[in-house]
Amino acid sequence: MGVNIDVRDLRAWFGPVEVLHGVGMHVRSNAVTAIIGPSGCGKSTFIRCLNRMHETVPTARVQGSVMIGGFNAYNGTPAVDVRRRVGMVFQKPNPFPTMSIYDNVAAGLKLNGFRSRHELDEVVERSLRLAALWDEVKDSLKSKSGASLSGGQQQRLCIARALAVQPEVLLMDEPASALDPISTAKIEDLIYQLKERFTVVIVTHNMQQAARVADWTAFFLMGDLIEYEKTEKIFTAPTDKRTEDYITGRFG
């Protein structure tokens, strides 16, 4: 099941440049939270701080508290433990090109020491079913590579790979921006279903997408969290004029 995420006074830097300025928000479990805002406002940096990906960039650093369920992601917790609990799907599908569909999904499990073939088979099937891909690939799990799938299928394969290690949180950074409308609709349907089991945080430039899939929406601007509310309120009666200006297309 998903867990709550409590972010307090989160600050992030690239070298001397501070890109997040004391962000605080409570991300609710088993809901979809959309992060919106213009390019360069700190959306991707924010979600990369939730699973410690930000610090993989040389010169990057973070201050503040990120509580995921009952544990602090930064207080001496190894990054690998954080990433086991917080899965991530990127903008561009990135399946391992030389691996079969099966091995793509099983890769994280094998890294974590899974060796039982029977258990691997079960988890691979369950993950592909959760990612709404099983029926399309079940006859070619080991004969086809991940790279042989269509773009939309590759992205769902990457979602299955993230789900295989049974995270509590799934982060998605523009997961449909490189996809056609039909594949995008499948990903959106999938996001809606996944919140029953996971806490989902999605970065999107697409307002309609945020309105369609998110229960809560956070508007970021120049490294600050401007407004965070139920999605319906953000899109119909935002409190802050800057939110309204962005949503109605007056800037951004």
Secondary structure, DSSP 8 states (H G I E B T S, - for coil): ----EEEEEEEEEETTEEEEEEEEEEE-TTSEEEEE-STTSSHHHHHHHHTT-GGGSTTEEEEEEEEETTEESSSS--HHHHHHHEEEE-SS----TTSBHHHHHHHHHHHTT---HHHHHHHHHHHHHHTT-HHHHTTSTTTSBGGGS-HHHHHHHHHHHHHHT--SEEEEESTTTTS-HHHHHHHHHHHHHHTTTSEEEEE-S-HHHHHHH-SEEEEEETTEEEEEEEHHHHHHS-SSHHHHHHHTTS--
